[in-house]
Amino acid sequence: SSDVCSSDLLDLSFTWRTSIVKASARIRFKFSSKKDLSTVFEALKPETKILPARSKATLQKEGEFLVLEVEACDTVALRATLNAYLRWENSIVSVLQVLNVH
């Protein structure tokens, strides 16, 4: 498990030494199609492997929902991370809508 908000890395696997989470958010996106849910999940999953210095994001599938959880050192990092994921999710859904029309 990776924790956020530490200046010391233990090893190259990006495991953090301490956790000082000061801001967090949980967002649930509802999908009418399991195919669209899986597509968005698979498209965003690689982004969760990148560990920025001040935040951590996780994705899960819960029934018809994609759940995004973000932990951050401060509200600035939380907002930046949420904005990135919300933009990515919106872009992916927009592309899926265009593909589903044609």
N, C-alpha and C positions, 0 to 999 in steps of 0.2 A: 504494500500500500504506500502510495506517495503522498506526502504531506507538503503543504505550501508554507511559504514565509520563513525560510531559513537561508542563511548565507553559506552554510557548509554542506557540500554534497558528500555523501558517504562513499559512493563509487560511481562507475560509469553507467550504471543502470538508472541513474537519476532518482535514487531513493533519498529523501530528505531526512535530516537529523531531528528536527523539531517541528512542531506545528503550532502556528499562532493564527488561527483563522479568525478574522474580525468581521467578515461579511460573507454571506452565502445566499444563494437563491436556488429555487427549484421551479422549473417550468415544465408544464406538460403540454405537448402538442397532440391534438386528436386527429387521427387519420381515418377516413372512411374505407380505405383500401389497405389491406395488409401488404400488398405489393409496393405501394407508395411509401408506407411506413418503413419497410425493409430497405428500399432504395435510399431514402433520406438517411436512415441509420448507417448504412454502409458508406455513404458519401461523407458523412461527418465523422465517422469513427477514427480515421487516421489523424484528425486534428486533436483528438484526446490523447494521443501518444506523445505529442509535443508538450513539454512541460515548461511553460513560461516561468520566470522567476517569482511572480507574485500571485499566480492563480492556478487552479486546477479544475478541469471540467471532466465530467463523466456522463455517459449516455447509457440508457437502458430502454428496453422495450417492455411495456406493461400493458398487455392486452392490445387495445387499439391506440395506445398512447406511446409517444416517444418522450422520455423523461430526460431533461437536461439538468444536471446539478453542478453548480459552480461554487467553489470555495476560493476566497481571496484574502489577501492581507489587509486590504482597505477598500472603500467604496469606489475609488477611482479604478482600481484593477478589476473589481467586480463589474463595473459598468462597461469597461473596455472589452472584457471577455464576453459578457452577455451581448453587447452590440455586434461583435464579430459572429457569434453563433446565430443570432437572430437574422443577420444579413445573409449568412450562408444558407440557413434553412429557407428563407424567403426566396433566394435565388434558385435553389434546387426545386422548390415547389412550383415556381413560375415556369421553369423548364418542363417539369412533368405536366403541367397544365397545357402547355403548347403541344407537347408530344401526344397527349391524350385527345386533343382536338383533331389532330391530323392523322 
